[in-house]
């Protein structure tokens, strides 16, 4: 799985890490974060939303 996250760099000089973040680059090269390709959120560390959903489904109060 880790191997899938590394792809050839656009300049052909080595590899880059595919983060899962969806960004847009403006003409000056500035990156704007848009969202994620997967179902993770980051609150200091990455969390899979499916894990939260599973935990909440075990609570009778919800």
mmCIF file of the N, C-alpha and C atoms, coordinates in Angstrom:
data_MODEL
# 
_entry.id   MODEL 
# 
loop_
_atom_site.group_PDB 
_atom_site.id 
_atom_site.type_symbol 
_atom_site.label_atom_id 
_atom_site.label_alt_id 
_atom_site.label_comp_id 
_atom_site.label_asym_id 
_atom_site.label_entity_id 
_atom_site.label_seq_id 
_atom_site.pdbx_PDB_ins_code 
_atom_site.Cartn_x 
_atom_site.Cartn_y 
_atom_site.Cartn_z 
_atom_site.occupancy 
_atom_site.B_iso_or_equiv 
_atom_site.pdbx_formal_charge 
_atom_site.auth_seq_id 
_atom_site.auth_comp_id 
_atom_site.auth_asym_id 
_atom_site.auth_atom_id 
_atom_site.pdbx_PDB_model_num 
ATOM 1   N N  . UNK A 1 1  ? 0.825   -1.194 0.000   1.00 0.00 ? 1  UNK A N  1 
ATOM 2   C CA . UNK A 1 1  ? 0.000   0.000  0.000   1.00 0.00 ? 1  UNK A CA 1 
ATOM 3   C C  . UNK A 1 1  ? 0.872   1.262  0.000   1.00 0.00 ? 1  UNK A C  1 
ATOM 4   N N  . UNK A 1 2  ? 1.951   1.243  0.771   1.00 0.00 ? 2  UNK A N  1 
ATOM 5   C CA . UNK A 1 2  ? 2.839   2.407  0.812   1.00 0.00 ? 2  UNK A CA 1 
ATOM 6   C C  . UNK A 1 2  ? 3.412   2.687  -0.566  1.00 0.00 ? 2  UNK A C  1 
ATOM 7   N N  . UNK A 1 3  ? 3.768   1.647  -1.288  1.00 0.00 ? 3  UNK A N  1 
ATOM 8   C CA . UNK A 1 3  ? 4.363   1.804  -2.615  1.00 0.00 ? 3  UNK A CA 1 
ATOM 9   C C  . UNK A 1 3  ? 3.416   2.550  -3.561  1.00 0.00 ? 3  UNK A C  1 
ATOM 10  N N  . UNK A 1 4  ? 2.107   2.349  -3.393  1.00 0.00 ? 4  UNK A N  1 
ATOM 11  C CA . UNK A 1 4  ? 1.127   3.019  -4.244  1.00 0.00 ? 4  UNK A CA 1 
ATOM 12  C C  . UNK A 1 4  ? 1.103   4.527  -4.009  1.00 0.00 ? 4  UNK A C  1 
ATOM 13  N N  . UNK A 1 5  ? 1.541   4.966  -2.837  1.00 0.00 ? 5  UNK A N  1 
ATOM 14  C CA . UNK A 1 5  ? 1.494   6.388  -2.490  1.00 0.00 ? 5  UNK A CA 1 
ATOM 15  C C  . UNK A 1 5  ? 2.651   7.171  -3.089  1.00 0.00 ? 5  UNK A C  1 
ATOM 16  N N  . UNK A 1 6  ? 3.686   6.496  -3.595  1.00 0.00 ? 6  UNK A N  1 
ATOM 17  C CA . UNK A 1 6  ? 4.817   7.179  -4.199  1.00 0.00 ? 6  UNK A CA 1 
ATOM 18  C C  . UNK A 1 6  ? 4.700   7.080  -5.706  1.00 0.00 ? 6  UNK A C  1 
ATOM 19  N N  . UNK A 1 7  ? 4.755   8.238  -6.370  1.00 0.00 ? 7  UNK A N  1 
ATOM 20  C CA . UNK A 1 7  ? 4.622   8.295  -7.823  1.00 0.00 ? 7  UNK A CA 1 
ATOM 21  C C  . UNK A 1 7  ? 5.817   9.067  -8.383  1.00 0.00 ? 7  UNK A C  1 
ATOM 22  N N  . UNK A 1 8  ? 6.119   8.877  -9.668  1.00 0.00 ? 8  UNK A N  1 
ATOM 23  C CA . UNK A 1 8  ? 7.226   9.651  -10.262 1.00 0.00 ? 8  UNK A CA 1 
ATOM 24  C C  . UNK A 1 8  ? 6.937   11.145 -10.175 1.00 0.00 ? 8  UNK A C  1 
ATOM 25  N N  . UNK A 1 9  ? 7.971   11.919 -9.855  1.00 0.00 ? 9  UNK A N  1 
ATOM 26  C CA . UNK A 1 9  ? 7.794   13.374 -9.766  1.00 0.00 ? 9  UNK A CA 1 
ATOM 27  C C  . UNK A 1 9  ? 7.559   13.953 -11.158 1.00 0.00 ? 9  UNK A C  1 
ATOM 28  N N  . UNK A 1 10 ? 6.830   15.066 -11.237 1.00 0.00 ? 10 UNK A N  1 
ATOM 29  C CA . UNK A 1 10 ? 6.536   15.671 -12.539 1.00 0.00 ? 10 UNK A CA 1 
ATOM 30  C C  . UNK A 1 10 ? 7.785   16.028 -13.341 1.00 0.00 ? 10 UNK A C  1 
ATOM 31  N N  . UNK A 1 11 ? 8.884   16.350 -12.654 1.00 0.00 ? 11 UNK A N  1 
ATOM 32  C CA . UNK A 1 11 ? 10.105  16.722 -13.372 1.00 0.00 ? 11 UNK A CA 1 
ATOM 33  C C  . UNK A 1 11 ? 10.953  15.509 -13.751 1.00 0.00 ? 11 UNK A C  1 
ATOM 34  N N  . UNK A 1 12 ? 10.481  14.300 -13.371 1.00 0.00 ? 12 UNK A N  1 
ATOM 35  C CA . UNK A 1 12 ? 11.209  13.078 -13.714 1.00 0.00 ? 12 UNK A CA 1 
ATOM 36  C C  . UNK A 1 12 ? 12.420  12.810 -12.845 1.00 0.00 ? 12 UNK A C  1 
ATOM 37  N N  . UNK A 1 13 ? 12.595  13.612 -11.794 1.00 0.00 ? 13 UNK A N  1 
ATOM 38  C CA . UNK A 1 13 ? 13.753  13.489 -10.906 1.00 0.00 ? 13 UNK A CA 1 
ATOM 39  C C  . UNK A 1 13 ? 13.354  12.835 -9.597  1.00 0.00 ? 13 UNK A C  1 
ATOM 40  N N  . UNK A 1 14 ? 13.098  11.558 -9.583  1.00 0.00 ? 14 UNK A N  1 
ATOM 41  C CA . UNK A 1 14 ? 12.792  10.859 -8.341  1.00 0.00 ? 14 UNK A CA 1 
ATOM 42  C C  . UNK A 1 14 ? 11.300  10.619 -8.159  1.00 0.00 ? 14 UNK A C  1 
ATOM 43  N N  . UNK A 1 15 ? 10.896  10.545 -6.899  1.00 0.00 ? 15 UNK A N  1 
ATOM 44  C CA . UNK A 1 15 ? 9.524   10.204 -6.553  1.00 0.00 ? 15 UNK A CA 1 
ATOM 45  C C  . UNK A 1 15 ? 8.938   11.277 -5.639  1.00 0.00 ? 15 UNK A C  1 
ATOM 46  N N  . UNK A 1 16 ? 7.606   11.401 -5.645  1.00 0.00 ? 16 UNK A N  1 
ATOM 47  C CA . UNK A 1 16 ? 6.901   12.285 -4.723  1.00 0.00 ? 16 UNK A CA 1 
ATOM 48  C C  . UNK A 1 16 ? 5.828   11.477 -4.007  1.00 0.00 ? 16 UNK A C  1 
ATOM 49  N N  . UNK A 1 17 ? 5.459   11.920 -2.820  1.00 0.00 ? 17 UNK A N  1 
ATOM 50  C CA . UNK A 1 17 ? 4.455   11.239 -2.015  1.00 0.00 ? 17 UNK A CA 1 
ATOM 51  C C  . UNK A 1 17 ? 3.078   11.776 -2.358  1.00 0.00 ? 17 UNK A C  1 
ATOM 52  N N  . UNK A 1 18 ? 2.170   10.885 -2.704  1.00 0.00 ? 18 UNK A N  1 
ATOM 53  C CA . UNK A 1 18 ? 0.795   11.246 -3.060  1.00 0.00 ? 18 UNK A CA 1 
ATOM 54  C C  . UNK A 1 18 ? -0.011  11.318 -1.758  1.00 0.00 ? 18 UNK A C  1 
ATOM 55  N N  . UNK A 1 19 ? -0.367  12.519 -1.323  1.00 0.00 ? 19 UNK A N  1 
ATOM 56  C CA . UNK A 1 19 ? -0.951  12.722 0.001   1.00 0.00 ? 19 UNK A CA 1 
ATOM 57  C C  . UNK A 1 19 ? -2.432  12.403 0.093   1.00 0.00 ? 19 UNK A C  1 
ATOM 58  N N  . UNK A 1 20 ? -3.159  12.493 -1.015  1.00 0.00 ? 20 UNK A N  1 
ATOM 59  C CA . UNK A 1 20 ? -4.608  12.351 -0.963  1.00 0.00 ? 20 UNK A CA 1 
ATOM 60  C C  . UNK A 1 20 ? -5.315  13.685 -0.887  1.00 0.00 ? 20 UNK A C  1 
ATOM 61  N N  . UNK A 1 21 ? -4.547  14.769 -0.773  1.00 0.00 ? 21 UNK A N  1 
ATOM 62  C CA . UNK A 1 21 ? -5.133  16.104 -0.761  1.00 0.00 ? 21 UNK A CA 1 
ATOM 63  C C  . UNK A 1 21 ? -5.428  16.537 -2.190  1.00 0.00 ? 21 UNK A C  1 
ATOM 64  N N  . UNK A 1 22 ? -6.555  17.195 -2.393  1.00 0.00 ? 22 UNK A N  1 
ATOM 65  C CA . UNK A 1 22 ? -6.900  17.759 -3.693  1.00 0.00 ? 22 UNK A CA 1 
ATOM 66  C C  . UNK A 1 22 ? -6.603  19.249 -3.609  1.00 0.00 ? 22 UNK A C  1 
ATOM 67  N N  . UNK A 1 23 ? -5.716  19.735 -4.462  1.00 0.00 ? 23 UNK A N  1 
ATOM 68  C CA . UNK A 1 23 ? -5.313  21.137 -4.435  1.00 0.00 ? 23 UNK A CA 1 
ATOM 69  C C  . UNK A 1 23 ? -5.426  21.741 -5.831  1.00 0.00 ? 23 UNK A C  1 
ATOM 70  N N  . UNK A 1 24 ? -5.398  23.058 -5.864  1.00 0.00 ? 24 UNK A N  1 
ATOM 71  C CA . UNK A 1 24 ? -5.394  23.792 -7.120  1.00 0.00 ? 24 UNK A CA 1 
ATOM 72  C C  . UNK A 1 24 ? -4.199  24.737 -7.066  1.00 0.00 ? 24 UNK A C  1 
ATOM 73  N N  . UNK A 1 25 ? -3.453  24.833 -8.155  1.00 0.00 ? 25 UNK A N  1 
ATOM 74  C CA . UNK A 1 25 ? -2.314  25.738 -8.203  1.00 0.00 ? 25 UNK A CA 1 
ATOM 75  C C  . UNK A 1 25 ? -2.670  26.947 -9.072  1.00 0.00 ? 25 UNK A C  1 
ATOM 76  N N  . UNK A 1 26 ? -2.422  28.154 -8.527  1.00 0.00 ? 26 UNK A N  1 
ATOM 77  C CA . UNK A 1 26 ? -2.686  29.345 -9.337  1.00 0.00 ? 26 UNK A CA 1 
ATOM 78  C C  . UNK A 1 26 ? -1.467  29.646 -10.217 1.00 0.00 ? 26 UNK A C  1 
ATOM 79  N N  . UNK A 1 27 ? -1.546  30.681 -11.020 1.00 0.00 ? 27 UNK A N  1 
ATOM 80  C CA . UNK A 1 27 ? -0.484  30.982 -11.977 1.00 0.00 ? 27 UNK A CA 1 
ATOM 81  C C  . UNK A 1 27 ? 0.845   31.325 -11.318 1.00 0.00 ? 27 UNK A C  1 
ATOM 82  N N  . UNK A 1 28 ? 0.801   31.799 -10.067 1.00 0.00 ? 28 UNK A N  1 
ATOM 83  C CA . UNK A 1 28 ? 2.048   32.131 -9.368  1.00 0.00 ? 28 UNK A CA 1 
ATOM 84  C C  . UNK A 1 28 ? 2.654   30.913 -8.665  1.00 0.00 ? 28 UNK A C  1 
ATOM 85  N N  . UNK A 1 29 ? 1.961   29.766 -8.717  1.00 0.00 ? 29 UNK A N  1 
ATOM 86  C CA . UNK A 1 29 ? 2.478   28.556 -8.089  1.00 0.00 ? 29 UNK A CA 1 
ATOM 87  C C  . UNK A 1 29 ? 1.952   28.323 -6.690  1.00 0.00 ? 29 UNK A C  1 
ATOM 88  N N  . UNK A 1 30 ? 1.069   29.189 -6.199  1.00 0.00 ? 30 UNK A N  1 
ATOM 89  C CA . UNK A 1 30 ? 0.489   29.036 -4.869  1.00 0.00 ? 30 UNK A CA 1 
ATOM 90  C C  . UNK A 1 30 ? -0.541  27.908 -4.898  1.00 0.00 ? 30 UNK A C  1 
ATOM 91  N N  . UNK A 1 31 ? -0.504  27.017 -3.890  1.00 0.00 ? 31 UNK A N  1 
ATOM 92  C CA . UNK A 1 31 ? -1.432  25.893 -3.810  1.00 0.00 ? 31 UNK A CA 1 
ATOM 93  C C  . UNK A 1 31 ? -2.606  26.226 -2.903  1.00 0.00 ? 31 UNK A C  1 
ATOM 94  N N  . UNK A 1 32 ? -3.811  25.891 -3.337  1.00 0.00 ? 32 UNK A N  1 
ATOM 95  C CA . UNK A 1 32 ? -5.027  26.074 -2.550  1.00 0.00 ? 32 UNK A CA 1 
ATOM 96  C C  . UNK A 1 32 ? -5.600  24.697 -2.232  1.00 0.00 ? 32 UNK A C  1 
ATOM 97  N N  . UNK A 1 33 ? -5.766  24.403 -0.944  1.00 0.00 ? 33 UNK A N  1 
ATOM 98  C CA . UNK A 1 33 ? -6.360  23.136 -0.536  1.00 0.00 ? 33 UNK A CA 1 
ATOM 99  C C  . UNK A 1 33 ? -7.849  23.169 -0.840  1.00 0.00 ? 33 UNK A C  1 
ATOM 100 N N  . UNK A 1 34 ? -8.357  22.137 -1.516  1.00 0.00 ? 34 UNK A N  1 
ATOM 101 C CA . UNK A 1 34 ? -9.777  22.058 -1.854  1.00 0.00 ? 34 UNK A CA 1 
ATOM 102 C C  . UNK A 1 34 ? -10.495 21.033 -0.983  1.00 0.00 ? 34 UNK A C  1 
ATOM 103 N N  . UNK A 1 35 ? -10.020 19.816 -0.954  1.00 0.00 ? 35 UNK A N  1 
ATOM 104 C CA . UNK A 1 35 ? -10.593 18.745 -0.145  1.00 0.00 ? 35 UNK A CA 1 
ATOM 105 C C  . UNK A 1 35 ? -9.687  17.516 -0.241  1.00 0.00 ? 35 UNK A C  1 
ATOM 106 N N  . UNK A 1 36 ? -10.219 16.339 0.063   1.00 0.00 ? 36 UNK A N  1 
ATOM 107 C CA . UNK A 1 36 ? -9.435  15.112 0.005   1.00 0.00 ? 36 UNK A CA 1 
ATOM 108 C C  . UNK A 1 36 ? -10.052 14.153 -0.995  1.00 0.00 ? 36 UNK A C  1 
ATOM 109 N N  . UNK A 1 37 ? -9.223  13.267 -1.535  1.00 0.00 ? 37 UNK A N  1 
ATOM 110 C CA . UNK A 1 37 ? -9.689  12.228 -2.440  1.00 0.00 ? 37 UNK A CA 1 
ATOM 111 C C  . UNK A 1 37 ? -10.293 11.054 -1.668  1.00 0.00 ? 37 UNK A C  1 
ATOM 112 N N  . UNK A 1 38 ? -9.932  10.913 -0.398  1.00 0.00 ? 38 UNK A N  1 
ATOM 113 C CA . UNK A 1 38 ? -10.434 9.810  0.415   1.00 0.00 ? 38 UNK A CA 1 
ATOM 114 C C  . UNK A 1 38 ? -11.365 10.339 1.500   1.00 0.00 ? 38 UNK A C  1 
ATOM 115 N N  . UNK A 1 39 ? -11.698 9.526  2.460   1.00 0.00 ? 39 UNK A N  1 
ATOM 116 C CA . UNK A 1 39 ? -12.643 9.912  3.514   1.00 0.00 ? 39 UNK A CA 1 
ATOM 117 C C  . UNK A 1 39 ? -11.926 10.142 4.835   1.00 0.00 ? 39 UNK A C  1 
ATOM 118 N N  . UNK A 1 40 ? -10.826 10.877 4.796   1.00 0.00 ? 40 UNK A N  1 
ATOM 119 C CA . UNK A 1 40 ? -10.084 11.209 5.998   1.00 0.00 ? 40 UNK A CA 1 
ATOM 120 C C  . UNK A 1 40 ? -10.246 12.691 6.300   1.00 0.00 ? 40 UNK A C  1 
ATOM 121 N N  . UNK A 1 41 ? -10.180 13.027 7.576   1.00 0.00 ? 41 UNK A N  1 
ATOM 122 C CA . UNK A 1 41 ? -10.107 14.418 8.011   1.00 0.00 ? 41 UNK A CA 1 
ATOM 123 C C  . UNK A 1 41 ? -8.886  14.537 8.899   1.00 0.00 ? 41 UNK A C  1 
ATOM 124 N N  . UNK A 1 42 ? -8.392  15.743 9.068   1.00 0.00 ? 42 UNK A N  1 
ATOM 125 C CA . UNK A 1 42 ? -7.218  15.947 9.900   1.00 0.00 ? 42 UNK A CA 1 
ATOM 126 C C  . UNK A 1 42 ? -7.558  16.932 11.003  1.00 0.00 ? 42 UNK A C  1 
ATOM 127 N N  . UNK A 1 43 ? -7.411  16.490 12.236  1.00 0.00 ? 43 UNK A N  1 
ATOM 128 C CA . UNK A 1 43 ? -7.610  17.331 13.419  1.00 0.00 ? 43 UNK A CA 1 
ATOM 129 C C  . UNK A 1 43 ? -6.377  17.166 14.304  1.00 0.00 ? 43 UNK A C  1 
ATOM 130 N N  . UNK A 1 44 ? -5.236  17.578 13.771  1.00 0.00 ? 44 UNK A N  1 
ATOM 131 C CA . UNK A 1 44 ? -3.963  17.332 14.443  1.00 0.00 ? 44 UNK A CA 1 
ATOM 132 C C  . UNK A 1 44 ? -3.360  16.019 13.988  1.00 0.00 ? 44 UNK A C  1 
ATOM 133 N N  . UNK A 1 45 ? -4.198  15.052 13.637  1.00 0.00 ? 45 UNK A N  1 
ATOM 134 C CA . UNK A 1 45 ? -3.788  13.771 13.065  1.00 0.00 ? 45 UNK A CA 1 
ATOM 135 C C  . UNK A 1 45 ? -4.926  13.297 12.174  1.00 0.00 ? 45 UNK A C  1 
ATOM 136 N N  . UNK A 1 46 ? -4.648  12.374 11.294  1.00 0.00 ? 46 UNK A N  1 
ATOM 137 C CA . UNK A 1 46 ? -5.661  11.926 10.338  1.00 0.00 ? 46 UNK A CA 1 
ATOM 138 C C  . UNK A 1 46 ? -6.615  10.920 10.974  1.00 0.00 ? 46 UNK A C  1 
ATOM 139 N N  . UNK A 1 47 ? -7.899  11.081 10.661  1.00 0.00 ? 47 UNK A N  1 
ATOM 140 C CA . UNK A 1 47 ? -8.945  10.200 11.174  1.00 0.00 ? 47 UNK A CA 1 
ATOM 141 C C  . UNK A 1 47 ? -9.771  9.709  10.000  1.00 0.00 ? 47 UNK A C  1 
ATOM 142 N N  . UNK A 1 48 ? -10.044 8.417  9.976   1.00 0.00 ? 48 UNK A N  1 
ATOM 143 C CA . UNK A 1 48 ? -10.948 7.857  8.974   1.00 0.00 ? 48 UNK A CA 1 
ATOM 144 C C  . UNK A 1 48 ? -12.378 8.083  9.460   1.00 0.00 ? 48 UNK A C  1 
ATOM 145 N N  . UNK A 1 49 ? -13.206 8.728  8.645   1.00 0.00 ? 49 UNK A N  1 
ATOM 146 C CA . UNK A 1 49 ? -14.580 9.016  9.042   1.00 0.00 ? 49 UNK A CA 1 
ATOM 147 C C  . UNK A 1 49 ? -15.373 7.735  9.289   1.00 0.00 ? 49 UNK A C  1 
ATOM 148 N N  . UNK A 1 50 ? -15.054 6.663  8.578   1.00 0.00 ? 50 UNK A N  1 
ATOM 149 C CA . UNK A 1 50 ? -15.725 5.383  8.782   1.00 0.00 ? 50 UNK A CA 1 
ATOM 150 C C  . UNK A 1 50 ? -15.516 4.837  10.187  1.00 0.00 ? 50 UNK A C  1 
ATOM 151 N N  . UNK A 1 51 ? -14.354 5.089  10.776  1.00 0.00 ? 51 UNK A N  1 
ATOM 152 C CA . UNK A 1 51 ? -14.088 4.655  12.146  1.00 0.00 ? 51 UNK A CA 1 
ATOM 153 C C  . UNK A 1 51 ? -14.976 5.398  13.137  1.00 0.00 ? 51 UNK A C  1 
ATOM 154 N N  . UNK A 1 52 ? -15.174 6.683  12.905  1.00 0.00 ? 52 UNK A N  1 
ATOM 155 C CA . UNK A 1 52 ? -16.056 7.472  13.774  1.00 0.00 ? 52 UNK A CA 1 
ATOM 156 C C  . UNK A 1 52 ? -17.489 6.968  13.642  1.00 0.00 ? 52 UNK A C  1 
ATOM 157 N N  . UNK A 1 53 ? -17.919 6.733  12.416  1.00 0.00 ? 53 UNK A N  1 
ATOM 158 C CA . UNK A 1 53 ? -19.276 6.241  12.179  1.00 0.00 ? 53 UNK A CA 1 
ATOM 159 C C  . UNK A 1 53 ? -19.505 4.903  12.872  1.00 0.00 ? 53 UNK A C  1 
ATOM 160 N N  . UNK A 1 54 ? -18.527 4.006  12.784  1.00 0.00 ? 54 UNK A N  1 
ATOM 161 C CA . UNK A 1 54 ? -18.645 2.707  13.441  1.00 0.00 ? 54 UNK A CA 1 
ATOM 162 C C  . UNK A 1 54 ? -18.757 2.868  14.957  1.00 0.00 ? 54 UNK A C  1 
ATOM 163 N N  . UNK A 1 55 ? -17.931 3.735  15.525  1.00 0.00 ? 55 UNK A N  1 
ATOM 164 C CA . UNK A 1 55 ? -17.973 3.956  16.974  1.00 0.00 ? 55 UNK A CA 1 
ATOM 165 C C  . UNK A 1 55 ? -19.312 4.559  17.398  1.00 0.00 ? 55 UNK A C  1 
ATOM 166 N N  . UNK A 1 56 ? -19.812 5.520  16.634  1.00 0.00 ? 56 UNK A N  1 
ATOM 167 C CA . UNK A 1 56 ? -21.090 6.143  16.986  1.00 0.00 ? 56 UNK A CA 1 
ATOM 168 C C  . UNK A 1 56 ? -22.253 5.164  16.868  1.00 0.00 ? 56 UNK A C  1 
ATOM 169 N N  . UNK A 1 57 ? -22.174 4.240  15.921  1.00 0.00 ? 57 UNK A N  1 
ATOM 170 C CA . UNK A 1 57 ? -23.233 3.258  15.762  1.00 0.00 ? 57 UNK A CA 1 
ATOM 171 C C  . UNK A 1 57 ? -23.321 2.280  16.925  1.00 0.00 ? 57 UNK A C  1 
ATOM 172 N N  . UNK A 1 58 ? -22.287 2.204  17.744  1.00 0.00 ? 58 UNK A N  1 
ATOM 173 C CA . UNK A 1 58 ? -22.324 1.326  18.918  1.00 0.00 ? 58 UNK A CA 1 
ATOM 174 C C  . UNK A 1 58 ? -22.959 2.019  20.131  1.00 0.00 ? 58 UNK A C  1 
ATOM 175 N N  . UNK A 1 59 ? -23.196 3.321  20.053  1.00 0.00 ? 59 UNK A N  1 
ATOM 176 C CA . UNK A 1 59 ? -23.782 4.079  21.154  1.00 0.00 ? 59 UNK A CA 1 
ATOM 177 C C  . UNK A 1 59 ? -25.323 4.028  21.051  1.00 0.00 ? 59 UNK A C  1 
ATOM 178 N N  . UNK A 1 60 ? -25.955 3.484  22.055  1.00 0.00 ? 60 UNK A N  1 
ATOM 179 C CA . UNK A 1 60 ? -27.410 3.385  22.041  1.00 0.00 ? 60 UNK A CA 1 
ATOM 180 C C  . UNK A 1 60 ? -28.073 4.760  22.086  1.00 0.00 ? 60 UNK A C  1 
ATOM 181 N N  . UNK A 1 61 ? -27.407 5.757  22.673  1.00 0.00 ? 61 UNK A N  1 
ATOM 182 C CA . UNK A 1 61 ? -27.976 7.085  22.806  1.00 0.00 ? 61 UNK A CA 1 
ATOM 183 C C  . UNK A 1 61 ? -28.083 7.822  21.484  1.00 0.00 ? 61 UNK A C  1 
ATOM 184 N N  . UNK A 1 62 ? -27.364 7.374  20.496  1.00 0.00 ? 62 UNK A N  1 
ATOM 185 C CA . UNK A 1 62 ? -27.334 8.076  19.200  1.00 0.00 ? 62 UNK A CA 1 
ATOM 186 C C  . UNK A 1 62 ? -28.217 7.352  18.216  1.00 0.00 ? 62 UNK A C  1 
# 
